[in-house]
Amino acid sequence: MNLPGIIKLVLSGSLVLILQAAVLNKLTLAGGIIDLVLLFLILQSGKYSRTQSLIMAAILGFLADATTDLWGLHLFSKVSTIYLFHPLISRIQNNRFLFWQIALYLFLILFTHNAIFITISLFTELYASEFVVATKLFSDTLFTLGVGLIYYFTAGNR
């Protein structure tokens, strides 16, 4: 990766993080929040090696934790998700898939990320009841899935 590419990636990641912190954390639908940082990581990590993607996930996860005062939760869940699904993400971006396949893969990635996030947050007692946990798990996943599918099929020539 060359220096202009790194600068472009850092600036676009910072813009996504600012948009997430300033606007999207306040927009909720059934308790769900769009995780634009995770969508950015998924869309960018297919272009880079696993190590570069993990470093990018760690930096953006740490900065997302700093903006939401959830120290370590975003960092661990985003790095774990990119570590687990980097081969699948690379395969998705290098091949053509049907709509239902993209939706299923994206749902699997988002659901796993949110499950990791909520599992770790149980140790910090962030959510008090099981209903909140289930609602947050599915609403965050489906809300982010909708935005991710809209972006995936409107951006570029797919």
C-alpha positions as CSV (number, residue, x, y, z in Angstrom):
1,M,0.0,0.0,0.0
2,N,1.5,3.3,-1.0
3,L,1.4,6.6,0.9
4,P,-1.5,8.3,-1.0
5,G,-3.6,5.1,-0.6
6,I,-2.9,5.2,3.2
7,I,-3.9,8.9,3.4
8,K,-7.0,8.3,1.4
9,L,-8.0,5.3,3.6
10,V,-7.3,7.2,6.9
11,L,-9.3,10.2,5.7
12,S,-12.3,8.2,4.5
13,G,-12.2,6.1,7.7
14,S,-12.2,9.2,9.8
15,L,-15.1,10.6,7.8
16,V,-17.1,7.4,8.3
17,L,-16.3,7.5,12.1
18,I,-17.3,11.1,12.4
19,L,-20.6,10.4,10.5
20,Q,-21.2,7.4,12.8
21,A,-20.6,9.4,16.0
22,A,-22.3,12.6,15.0
23,V,-25.4,11.4,13.2
24,L,-26.0,7.6,13.0
25,N,-25.7,6.9,16.7
26,K,-28.7,9.1,17.3
27,L,-30.8,7.5,14.5
28,T,-32.5,4.4,15.8
29,L,-35.1,2.1,14.4
30,A,-36.6,-0.4,16.9
31,G,-33.5,0.2,19.1
32,G,-31.1,-0.6,16.2
33,I,-28.2,1.5,15.1
34,I,-26.5,1.4,11.7
35,D,-22.9,0.3,12.2
36,L,-21.4,2.3,9.3
37,V,-17.9,1.7,10.6
38,L,-18.4,-2.1,10.3
39,L,-19.8,-1.7,6.8
40,F,-16.8,0.4,5.8
41,L,-14.5,-2.3,7.2
42,I,-16.3,-5.0,5.3
43,L,-16.2,-3.1,2.0
44,Q,-12.5,-2.1,2.4
45,S,-11.0,-5.2,3.9
46,G,-11.5,-7.2,0.7
47,K,-9.0,-4.9,-1.1
48,Y,-6.2,-5.4,1.5
49,S,-4.4,-8.2,3.1
50,R,-5.6,-9.8,6.3
51,T,-2.9,-8.0,8.4
52,Q,-3.7,-4.6,6.9
53,S,-7.4,-5.2,7.4
54,L,-6.9,-6.2,11.0
55,I,-4.8,-3.1,11.7
56,M,-7.5,-0.9,10.1
57,A,-10.2,-2.7,12.1
58,A,-8.2,-2.2,15.3
59,I,-7.7,1.6,14.7
60,L,-11.3,2.2,13.7
61,G,-12.6,0.0,16.6
62,F,-10.5,1.9,19.1
63,L,-11.7,5.2,17.8
64,A,-15.3,4.0,17.8
65,D,-14.8,3.0,21.4
66,A,-13.5,6.4,22.2
67,T,-16.5,8.2,20.7
68,T,-19.1,5.9,22.4
69,D,-17.3,5.4,25.8
70,L,-17.4,1.6,25.4
71,W,-13.7,1.0,25.8
72,G,-12.7,-2.2,24.1
73,L,-16.0,-3.6,23.0
74,H,-15.9,-2.2,19.4
75,L,-12.2,-2.9,19.2
76,F,-12.6,-6.6,20.1
77,S,-15.7,-7.3,18.1
78,K,-14.6,-5.6,14.9
79,V,-11.1,-7.2,15.0
80,S,-12.6,-10.6,15.7
81,T,-15.2,-10.2,12.9
82,I,-12.5,-9.2,10.3
83,Y,-10.2,-12.0,11.5
84,L,-13.0,-14.6,11.1
85,F,-14.5,-13.4,7.9
86,H,-11.6,-11.9,5.8
87,P,-11.4,-14.9,3.4
88,L,-15.2,-14.7,2.8
89,I,-15.1,-10.9,2.4
90,S,-12.3,-11.2,-0.2
91,R,-14.2,-13.9,-2.0
92,I,-17.4,-11.9,-2.1
93,Q,-15.6,-8.8,-3.5
94,N,-13.7,-10.8,-6.2
95,N,-16.7,-12.8,-7.5
96,R,-20.2,-12.2,-8.6
97,F,-23.0,-13.5,-6.4
98,L,-26.7,-13.5,-6.5
99,F,-28.8,-11.1,-4.3
100,W,-29.7,-13.8,-1.7
101,Q,-26.1,-15.0,-1.4
102,I,-24.8,-11.5,-0.7
103,A,-27.7,-10.9,1.7
104,L,-27.0,-14.2,3.5
105,Y,-23.2,-13.6,3.7
106,L,-23.7,-10.0,4.9
107,F,-26.3,-11.1,7.5
108,L,-23.9,-13.8,8.8
109,I,-21.0,-11.3,9.2
110,L,-23.2,-8.7,10.8
111,F,-25.0,-11.2,13.1
112,T,-21.7,-12.6,14.2
113,H,-20.3,-9.2,14.9
114,N,-23.3,-8.2,17.0
115,A,-23.3,-11.5,18.8
116,I,-19.6,-11.0,19.8
117,F,-20.3,-7.4,20.8
118,I,-23.3,-8.3,23.0
119,T,-21.5,-11.3,24.5
120,I,-18.7,-9.1,25.6
121,S,-21.0,-6.4,26.8
122,L,-22.7,-8.9,29.1
123,F,-19.4,-8.9,31.2
124,T,-19.7,-5.2,31.6
125,E,-23.4,-5.4,32.4
126,L,-24.2,-2.9,29.6
127,Y,-27.6,-4.4,28.9
128,A,-29.9,-5.2,31.8
129,S,-32.5,-7.6,30.4
130,E,-32.6,-10.4,27.9
131,F,-35.3,-8.6,25.8
132,V,-33.0,-5.7,25.2
133,V,-30.2,-8.0,24.2
134,A,-32.4,-9.9,21.7
135,T,-33.9,-6.7,20.3
136,K,-30.5,-5.1,20.0
137,L,-29.0,-8.1,18.3
138,F,-31.6,-8.5,15.6
139,S,-32.5,-4.8,15.1
140,D,-28.8,-3.7,14.7
141,T,-28.2,-6.6,12.4
142,L,-31.2,-6.0,10.2
143,F,-30.9,-2.3,10.1
144,T,-27.2,-2.4,9.1
145,L,-28.0,-5.2,6.6
146,G,-30.6,-3.0,4.9
147,V,-28.2,-0.1,4.5
148,G,-25.3,-2.4,3.5
149,L,-27.4,-4.1,0.7
150,I,-28.6,-0.7,-0.6
151,Y,-25.0,0.5,-0.7
152,Y,-23.7,-2.7,-2.2
153,F,-26.1,-2.7,-5.1
154,T,-26.1,1.0,-5.8
155,A,-22.3,1.6,-5.7
156,G,-20.3,0.7,-8.7
157,N,-21.0,-1.9,-11.4
158,R,-22.1,-5.1,-9.7
